[in-house]
Amino acid sequence: LGALSDQWGRKNTFYLSLVGTLVGYALTGIGLWQDSIVLALLGRALDGLTAGSVPVAQAVMADLTQDVTARVRLMGLTVLGFAGGQTLGPLLSGLLSDHALSGALSYSLPFYIIAVLSFVNILWLWWGFKDLGVVRQTVPFWRNVSQQLQHFWVSRALLVVAFCLLMNQLAVSLTMQSTVVLLTETFHYSGV
């Protein structure tokens, strides 16, 4: 989506990402509420396909200034926002999915709240974000992606960084998944 934003504009690409998140999470919530694995997986797939707002946000930060120090600070704030959401999201999701709080919607409620927050973000984007203009690429989007992928596979430095990021994501995922098992099996936590 970062490369696509060079052709469509940052704001339009943000809209695509946020609408995909809104619909994806709403479908997931409906799927959980209706016990439909197909809807839940379809919602997750749609959100996954359109989840690219962080690279677009970083592209906006790069567009805002030519000063390297300011650019690094702005990109750091983008990563801080993303990491904050990754940290607080599971905590809030666990609280919101409690049967005592939300009754029949328990497992669906966090997904509905994310859909509502996406809608609020769409309104905020419409009201408060002025696109700095569309950067026209001379290379068509799909050829640009193809060239980037080819460069990725021949660049040792990119492969090392990608491997490190993969290991980091695996560690975070394993920690999050095993924490639930640890709490339930070792400490007999039931969420009630």
Accessible surface in RSA format (square Angstrom, percent):
REM  Atomic radii and reference values for relative SASA: ProtOr
REM  Chains: A
REM  Algorithm: Lee & Richards
REM  Probe-radius: 1.40
REM  Slices: 20
REM RES _ NUM      All-atoms   Total-Side   Main-Chain    Non-polar    All polar
REM                ABS   REL    ABS   REL    ABS   REL    ABS   REL    ABS   REL
RES LEU A   1    53.76  29.9  19.21  13.7  34.54  86.8  19.31  13.6  34.45  92.7
RES GLY A   2    19.43  24.0   0.00   N/A  19.43  24.0  13.34  36.6   6.09  13.6
RES ALA A   3    20.48  18.8  10.31  15.9  10.17  23.1  13.94  19.6   6.54  17.3
RES LEU A   4    21.08  11.7  21.08  15.1   0.00   0.0  21.08  14.8   0.00   0.0
RES SER A   5     0.93   0.8   0.00   0.0   0.93   2.1   0.00   0.0   0.93   1.3
RES ASP A   6    32.00  22.4  32.00  31.9   0.00   0.0   0.85   2.0  31.15  31.1
RES GLN A   7    39.95  22.3  37.03  27.1   2.92   6.9  12.62  26.9  27.33  20.7
RES TRP A   8   116.94  46.9 109.26  52.9   7.68  18.0  91.80  48.9  25.15  40.8
RES GLY A   9     0.40   0.5   0.00   N/A   0.40   0.5   0.40   1.1   0.00   0.0
RES ARG A  10    15.35   6.4  15.35   7.8   0.00   0.0   3.20   4.4  12.15   7.4
RES LYS A  11    40.83  19.9  40.83  25.1   0.00   0.0  18.02  16.2  22.81  24.3
RES ASN A  12    80.29  55.4  75.80  73.3   4.49  10.8  12.76  30.7  67.53  65.3
RES THR A  13     0.00   0.0   0.00   0.0   0.00   0.0   0.00   0.0   0.00   0.0
RES PHE A  14    28.00  14.0  27.97  17.3   0.03   0.1  28.00  17.0   0.00   0.0
RES TYR A  15    54.07  25.2  53.97  30.7   0.10   0.2  51.02  38.3   3.05   3.8
RES LEU A  16    64.12  35.7  58.15  41.6   5.97  15.0  63.53  44.6   0.59   1.6
RES SER A  17     2.68   2.3   2.68   3.6   0.00   0.0   0.02   0.0   2.66   3.7
RES LEU A  18    26.75  14.9  26.75  19.1   0.00   0.0  26.75  18.8   0.00   0.0
RES VAL A  19    72.59  47.8  72.56  65.7   0.03   0.1  72.59  63.1   0.00   0.0
RES GLY A  20     5.01   6.2   0.00   N/A   5.01   6.2   4.93  13.5   0.08   0.2
RES THR A  21    24.24  17.2  24.24  24.6   0.00   0.0  15.61  21.0   8.63  13.0
RES LEU A  22    41.97  23.4  41.97  30.0   0.00   0.0  41.97  29.5   0.00   0.0
RES VAL A  23    58.25  38.3  57.29  51.9   0.96   2.3  58.25  50.6   0.00   0.0
RES GLY A  24     0.00   0.0   0.00   N/A   0.00   0.0   0.00   0.0   0.00   0.0
RES TYR A  25    34.91  16.3  34.91  19.9   0.00   0.0   6.74   5.1  28.17  34.7
RES ALA A  26    26.51  24.4  26.51  40.9   0.00   0.0  26.51  37.3   0.00   0.0
RES LEU A  27    39.71  22.1  39.70  28.4   0.01   0.0  39.70  27.9   0.01   0.0
RES THR A  28     3.67   2.6   3.67   3.7   0.00   0.0   3.67   4.9   0.00   0.0
RES GLY A  29     0.00   0.0   0.00   N/A   0.00   0.0   0.00   0.0   0.00   0.0
RES ILE A  30    68.29  38.9  68.29  50.9   0.00   0.0  68.29  49.2   0.00   0.0
RES GLY A  31     0.90   1.1   0.00   N/A   0.90   1.1   0.00   0.0   0.90   2.0
RES LEU A  32    70.84  39.5  55.79  39.9  15.05  37.8  57.67  40.5  13.18  35.5
RES TRP A  33   129.83  52.1 106.63  51.6  23.20  54.5  98.88  52.7  30.95  50.2
RES GLN A  34   100.16  56.0  76.99  56.3  23.16  55.2  24.35  51.8  75.81  57.5
RES ASP A  35   135.05  94.6 100.87 100.4  34.18  80.8  35.92  84.5  99.13  98.9
RES SER A  36    32.83  27.7  25.54  34.1   7.29  16.8  21.14  45.0  11.69  16.4
RES ILE A  37   121.00  68.9 115.29  85.9   5.71  13.8 117.08  84.3   3.92  10.6
RES VAL A  38   109.91  72.3 106.16  96.1   3.75   9.0 108.68  94.4   1.22   3.3
RES LEU A  39    53.12  29.6  53.12  38.0   0.00   0.0  53.12  37.3   0.00   0.0
RES ALA A  40     9.06   8.3   9.05  14.0   0.01   0.0   9.06  12.8   0.00   0.0
RES LEU A  41   109.15  60.8 105.53  75.5   3.62   9.1 106.00  74.4   3.15   8.5
RES LEU A  42    97.57  54.3  92.79  66.4   4.79  12.0  96.65  67.9   0.93   2.5
RES GLY A  43     0.00   0.0   0.00   N/A   0.00   0.0   0.00   0.0   0.00   0.0
RES ARG A  44    94.38  39.6  88.69  45.2   5.69  13.5  36.00  49.2  58.38  35.4
RES ALA A  45    55.03  50.6  41.83  64.5  13.20  30.0  53.39  75.2   1.64   4.3
RES LEU A  46    54.03  30.1  52.28  37.4   1.75   4.4  53.68  37.7   0.36   1.0
RES ASP A  47    11.06   7.7  11.06  11.0   0.00   0.0   0.00   0.0  11.06  11.0
RES GLY A  48    51.13  63.1   0.00   N/A  51.13  63.1  31.97  87.7  19.16  42.9
RES LEU A  49   146.54  81.6 120.76  86.4  25.78  64.8 123.85  87.0  22.69  61.1
RES THR A  50    13.31   9.5  13.31  13.5   0.00   0.0  13.31  17.9   0.00   0.0
RES ALA A  51    67.08  61.7  35.37  54.6  31.72  72.1  40.62  57.2  26.46  70.1
RES GLY A  52    10.77  13.3   0.00   N/A  10.77  13.3  10.55  29.0   0.22   0.5
RES SER A  53    40.35  34.1  37.97  50.7   2.39   5.5   7.65  16.3  32.70  45.8
RES VAL A  54    42.14  27.7  40.73  36.9   1.41   3.4  41.77  36.3   0.38   1.0
RES PRO A  55    67.42  49.1  61.87  56.4   5.55  20.2  63.26  52.2   4.16  25.9
RES VAL A  56     0.01   0.0   0.01   0.0   0.00   0.0   0.01   0.0   0.00   0.0
RES ALA A  57    21.10  19.4  20.29  31.3   0.81   1.8  21.10  29.7   0.00   0.0
RES GLN A  58    48.94  27.4  48.85  35.7   0.09   0.2   7.22  15.4  41.72  31.6
RES ALA A  59    21.49  19.8  13.97  21.6   7.52  17.1  20.70  29.2   0.78   2.1
RES VAL A  60    10.83   7.1  10.74   9.7   0.09   0.2  10.83   9.4   0.00   0.0
RES MET A  61    42.61  22.1  42.61  28.2   0.00   0.0  42.55  36.2   0.06   0.1
RES ALA A  62    26.07  24.0  23.22  35.8   2.86   6.5  23.54  33.2   2.53   6.7
RES ASP A  63    52.31  36.6  29.03  28.9  23.28  55.0  12.78  30.1  39.54  39.4
RES LEU A  64    95.94  53.4  63.98  45.8  31.96  80.3  65.65  46.1  30.29  81.5
RES THR A  65    27.94  19.9  20.89  21.2   7.05  16.8  17.25  23.2  10.69  16.2
RES GLN A  66   150.31  84.1 130.65  95.5  19.66  46.8  65.72 139.9  84.59  64.2
RES ASP A  67    82.25  57.6  71.43  71.1  10.82  25.6  32.78  77.1  49.47  49.3
RES VAL A  68   107.58  70.8 105.89  95.9   1.70   4.1 105.89  92.0   1.70   4.6
RES THR A  69   104.07  74.0  98.64 100.0   5.43  13.0  69.31  93.1  34.76  52.5
RES ALA A  70    18.74  17.2  16.97  26.2   1.77   4.0  18.60  26.2   0.14   0.4
RES ARG A  71    66.44  27.9  66.44  33.9   0.00   0.0  16.11  22.0  50.33  30.5
RES VAL A  72    98.99  65.1  94.86  85.9   4.13   9.9  96.76  84.1   2.23   6.0
RES ARG A  73   143.18  60.1 132.73  67.7  10.44  24.9  70.36  96.2  72.82  44.1
RES LEU A  74    34.12  19.0  34.12  24.4   0.00   0.0  34.12  24.0   0.00   0.0
RES MET A  75    56.25  29.1  56.03  37.1   0.22   0.5  30.61  26.0  25.64  34.0
RES GLY A  76    38.89  48.0   0.00   N/A  38.89  48.0  32.77  89.9   6.11  13.7
RES LEU A  77    94.08  52.4  84.93  60.8   9.15  23.0  85.41  60.0   8.67  23.3
RES THR A  78    18.34  13.0   6.96   7.1  11.38  27.1  15.38  20.7   2.96   4.5
RES VAL A  79    74.97  49.3  74.81  67.7   0.16   0.4  74.97  65.1   0.00   0.0
RES LEU A  80   118.51  66.0 113.57  81.3   4.94  12.4 117.04  82.2   1.47   4.0
RES GLY A  81    50.51  62.3   0.00   N/A  50.51  62.3  39.33 107.9  11.18  25.0
RES PHE A  82   101.29  50.7  89.76  55.6  11.53  30.0  98.12  59.5   3.17   9.1
RES ALA A  83    44.92  41.3  41.75  64.4   3.16   7.2  44.67  62.9   0.25   0.7
RES GLY A  84    26.85  33.1   0.00   N/A  26.85  33.1  26.46  72.6   0.39   0.9
RES GLY A  85    44.64  55.1   0.00   N/A  44.64  55.1  36.79 101.0   7.85  17.6
RES GLN A  86    99.12  55.4  90.06  65.8   9.06  21.6  30.49  64.9  68.63  52.1
RES THR A  87    98.03  69.7  82.10  83.2  15.92  38.0  65.12  87.5  32.91  49.8
RES LEU A  88   101.11  56.3 101.11  72.3   0.00   0.0 101.11  71.0   0.00   0.0
RES GLY A  89    31.66  39.0   0.00   N/A  31.66  39.0  28.04  77.0   3.62   8.1
RES PRO A  90    55.77  40.6  40.06  36.5  15.71  57.1  46.73  38.6   9.04  56.2
RES LEU A  91   106.73  59.4  97.31  69.6   9.42  23.7 104.60  73.5   2.13   5.7
RES LEU A  92    93.77  52.2  93.77  67.1   0.00   0.0  93.77  65.9   0.00   0.0
RES SER A  93    43.05  36.4  41.27  55.1   1.77   4.1  18.46  39.3  24.58  34.4
RES GLY A  94    47.32  58.4   0.00   N/A  47.32  58.4  34.98  96.0  12.34  27.6
RES LEU A  95   107.57  59.9 102.66  73.4   4.91  12.3 104.88  73.7   2.69   7.2
RES LEU A  96    43.42  24.2  43.42  31.1   0.00   0.0  43.42  30.5   0.00   0.0
RES SER A  97    25.32  21.4  19.89  26.5   5.43  12.5   4.95  10.5  20.36  28.5
RES ASP A  98    48.24  33.8  40.77  40.6   7.47  17.7  13.27  31.2  34.97  34.9
RES HIS A  99   116.44  63.6 106.39  73.9  10.05  25.7  82.54  85.1  33.90  39.4
RES ALA A 100    98.44  90.5  53.87  83.1  44.57 101.4  66.69  93.9  31.74  84.1
RES LEU A 101   112.70  62.8  82.43  59.0  30.27  76.1  87.09  61.2  25.61  68.9
RES SER A 102    20.17  17.0   1.50   2.0  18.68  43.0  11.04  23.5   9.13  12.8
RES GLY A 103    37.83  46.6   0.00   N/A  37.83  46.6  35.22  96.7   2.60   5.8
RES ALA A 104    93.03  85.5  56.19  86.7  36.83  83.8  67.64  95.3  25.39  67.2
RES LEU A 105    65.26  36.3  65.03  46.5   0.23   0.6  65.19  45.8   0.07   0.2
RES SER A 106     2.03   1.7   2.03   2.7   0.00   0.0   0.12   0.2   1.92   2.7
RES TYR A 107   146.90  68.6 142.01  80.8   4.89  12.7  99.30  74.6  47.60  58.7
RES SER A 108     2.62   2.2   2.19   2.9   0.44   1.0   0.00   0.0   2.62   3.7
RES LEU A 109    35.63  19.8  35.63  25.5   0.00   0.0  35.63  25.0   0.00   0.0
RES PRO A 110     8.33   6.1   7.14   6.5   1.19   4.3   7.92   6.5   0.41   2.6
RES PHE A 111    44.86  22.4  44.86  27.8   0.00   0.0  44.86  27.2   0.00   0.0
RES TYR A 112    48.87  22.8  48.08  27.4   0.80   2.1  45.69  34.3   3.18   3.9
RES ILE A 113    57.37  32.6  57.19  42.6   0.19   0.4  57.37  41.3   0.00   0.0
RES ILE A 114    58.96  33.5  58.87  43.9   0.09   0.2  58.87  42.4   0.09   0.2
RES ALA A 115    10.35   9.5   9.51  14.7   0.84   1.9   9.93  14.0   0.42   1.1
RES VAL A 116    92.68  61.0  90.32  81.8   2.36   5.7  92.62  80.5   0.05   0.1
RES LEU A 117   100.43  55.9  99.82  71.4   0.61   1.5  99.82  70.1   0.61   1.7
RES SER A 118     4.82   4.1   4.17   5.6   0.64   1.5   0.32   0.7   4.49   6.3
RES PHE A 119   105.31  52.7 105.31  65.2   0.00   0.0 105.31  63.8   0.00   0.0
RES VAL A 120    74.25  48.9  73.82  66.8   0.43   1.0  73.82  64.1   0.43   1.2
RES ASN A 121    59.31  40.9  57.06  55.1   2.25   5.4   6.70  16.1  52.61  50.8
RES ILE A 122    27.18  15.5  27.18  20.2   0.00   0.0  27.18  19.6   0.00   0.0
RES LEU A 123    86.66  48.3  85.58  61.2   1.08   2.7  85.90  60.3   0.76   2.0
RES TRP A 124   164.33  65.9 158.10  76.5   6.23  14.6 144.26  76.9  20.07  32.6
RES LEU A 125    18.43  10.3  13.50   9.7   4.93  12.4  17.65  12.4   0.78   2.1
RES TRP A 126   172.63  69.3 161.32  78.1  11.31  26.5 131.50  70.1  41.12  66.7
RES TRP A 127   195.81  78.6 167.97  81.3  27.84  65.4 141.24  75.3  54.56  88.5
RES GLY A 128    50.46  62.2   0.00   N/A  50.46  62.2  16.91  46.4  33.55  75.1
RES PHE A 129    44.56  22.3  38.95  24.1   5.61  14.6  41.11  24.9   3.45   9.9
RES LYS A 130   171.50  83.7 157.19  96.4  14.31  34.1 119.14 107.2  52.36  55.8
RES ASP A 131    33.77  23.7  22.39  22.3  11.38  26.9  17.21  40.5  16.55  16.5
RES LEU A 132   100.13  55.8  62.98  45.1  37.15  93.4  68.51  48.1  31.61  85.1
RES GLY A 133    41.16  50.8   0.00   N/A  41.16  50.8  34.55  94.8   6.61  14.8
RES VAL A 134    60.43  39.8  33.59  30.4  26.84  64.7  33.82  29.4  26.61  72.2
RES VAL A 135    80.42  52.9  76.14  68.9   4.28  10.3  80.08  69.6   0.34   0.9
RES ARG A 136   182.46  76.6 158.72  80.9  23.74  56.5  69.64  95.2 112.82  68.4
RES GLN A 137    51.97  29.1  27.66  20.2  24.31  57.9  20.07  42.7  31.90  24.2
RES THR A 138   139.70  99.4 103.89 105.3  35.81  85.3  87.62 117.7  52.08  78.7
RES VAL A 139    48.06  31.6  46.77  42.3   1.29   3.1  47.95  41.7   0.10   0.3
RES PRO A 140    66.74  48.6  60.02  54.7   6.72  24.4  66.31  54.7   0.42   2.6
RES PHE A 141    29.02  14.5  26.05  16.1   2.97   7.7  26.05  15.8   2.97   8.5
RES TRP A 142   191.26  76.8 186.59  90.3   4.67  11.0 160.74  85.7  30.51  49.5
RES ARG A 143   140.37  58.9 133.70  68.2   6.67  15.9  40.50  55.3  99.87  60.5
RES ASN A 144    20.43  14.1  20.43  19.7   0.00   0.0   1.51   3.6  18.92  18.3
RES VAL A 145    39.45  26.0  39.45  35.7   0.00   0.0  39.45  34.3   0.00   0.0
RES SER A 146    48.33  40.8  43.64  58.2   4.69  10.8  24.99  53.2  23.34  32.7
RES GLN A 147    85.65  47.9  80.78  59.0   4.86  11.6  31.89  67.9  53.76  40.8
RES GLN A 148    95.68  53.5  88.42  64.6   7.26  17.3  37.71  80.3  57.97  44.0
RES LEU A 149    99.91  55.6  99.72  71.3   0.19   0.5  99.91  70.2   0.00   0.0
RES GLN A 150   118.49  66.3 112.58  82.3   5.91  14.1  45.17  96.1  73.32  55.6
RES HIS A 151   108.04  59.1 103.44  71.9   4.61  11.8  71.89  74.1  36.15  42.1
RES PHE A 152    51.85  25.9  51.85  32.1   0.00   0.0  51.85  31.4   0.00   0.0
RES TRP A 153   166.10  66.7 150.35  72.8  15.74  37.0 134.34  71.6  31.75  51.5
RES VAL A 154   122.70  80.7  89.78  81.3  32.92  79.3  96.14  83.5  26.56  72.0
RES SER A 155    21.08  17.8  14.17  18.9   6.91  15.9   9.89  21.1  11.20  15.7
RES ARG A 156   196.02  82.3 188.84  96.3   7.18  17.1  71.37  97.5 124.64  75.5
RES ALA A 157    71.59  65.8  60.63  93.6  10.95  24.9  68.54  96.5   3.05   8.1
RES LEU A 158    72.65  40.5  71.47  51.1   1.18   3.0  71.52  50.2   1.14   3.1
RES LEU A 159    62.01  34.5  58.05  41.5   3.96   9.9  58.35  41.0   3.65   9.8
RES VAL A 160    76.55  50.4  73.45  66.5   3.10   7.5  76.50  66.5   0.05   0.1
RES VAL A 161    80.55  53.0  79.78  72.2   0.77   1.8  80.55  70.0   0.00   0.0
RES ALA A 162    33.06  30.4  24.95  38.5   8.12  18.5  28.92  40.7   4.14  11.0
RES PHE A 163   120.15  60.1 116.12  71.9   4.03  10.5 119.53  72.5   0.62   1.8
RES CYS A 164    73.40  55.5  65.48  73.0   7.92  18.6  27.32  69.2  46.08  49.7
RES LEU A 165   107.05  59.6 106.58  76.2   0.46   1.2 106.98  75.1   0.07   0.2
RES LEU A 166    95.59  53.2  90.69  64.9   4.90  12.3  94.83  66.6   0.76   2.0
RES MET A 167    77.73  40.3  73.06  48.4   4.67  11.1  45.14  38.4  32.59  43.2
RES ASN A 168    81.13  55.9  73.72  71.2   7.40  17.8  19.24  46.3  61.89  59.8
RES GLN A 169   110.86  62.0 110.33  80.6   0.53   1.3  38.35  81.6  72.51  55.0
RES LEU A 170    83.88  46.7  83.31  59.6   0.57   1.4  83.75  58.8   0.13   0.4
RES ALA A 171    54.74  50.3  47.72  73.6   7.02  16.0  53.98  76.0   0.76   2.0
RES VAL A 172    70.20  46.2  67.05  60.7   3.15   7.6  70.17  61.0   0.03   0.1
RES SER A 173    55.90  47.2  53.11  70.9   2.79   6.4  26.47  56.4  29.43  41.2
RES LEU A 174   122.34  68.1 121.68  87.0   0.66   1.7 122.10  85.8   0.24   0.6
RES THR A 175    83.65  59.5  79.77  80.9   3.88   9.3  58.70  78.8  24.95  37.7
RES MET A 176    76.12  39.4  66.89  44.3   9.24  22.0  53.39  45.4  22.73  30.1
RES GLN A 177   125.84  70.4 122.95  89.9   2.90   6.9  39.19  83.4  86.65  65.7
RES SER A 178    63.33  53.5  58.50  78.1   4.84  11.1  45.58  97.1  17.76  24.9
RES THR A 179    58.86  41.9  57.10  57.9   1.77   4.2  45.31  60.9  13.55  20.5
RES VAL A 180    92.07  60.6  91.43  82.8   0.65   1.6  92.07  80.0   0.00   0.0
RES VAL A 181    88.54  58.3  87.80  79.5   0.75   1.8  88.54  76.9   0.00   0.0
RES LEU A 182    91.08  50.7  87.25  62.4   3.83   9.6  90.81  63.8   0.27   0.7
RES LEU A 183    68.60  38.2  68.60  49.1   0.00   0.0  68.60  48.2   0.00   0.0
RES THR A 184    58.07  41.3  48.66  49.3   9.41  22.4  42.15  56.6  15.91  24.1
RES GLU A 185   124.60  71.5 108.74  82.3  15.86  37.8  33.63  65.0  90.97  74.3
RES THR A 186    77.61  55.2  57.02  57.8  20.59  49.1  44.93  60.4  32.68  49.4
RES PHE A 187   129.87  65.0 106.66  66.1  23.22  60.4 110.07  66.7  19.80  56.7
RES HIS A 188   150.25  82.1 125.67  87.4  24.57  62.9  89.60  92.3  60.65  70.6
RES TYR A 189   126.38  59.0 116.96  66.5   9.42  24.5  85.21  64.0  41.18  50.8
RES SER A 190    89.10  75.3  53.83  71.8  35.26  81.2  47.13 100.4  41.97  58.8
RES GLY A 191    27.84  34.3   0.00   N/A  27.84  34.3  17.50  48.0  10.35  23.2
RES VAL A 192   170.69 112.3 110.58 100.1  60.11 144.8 133.08 115.6  37.61 102.0
END  Absolute sums over single chains surface
CHAIN  1 A    13157.4      11357.4       1800.0       9667.7       3489.8
END  Absolute sums over all chains
TOTAL         13157.4      11357.4       1800.0       9667.7       3489.8
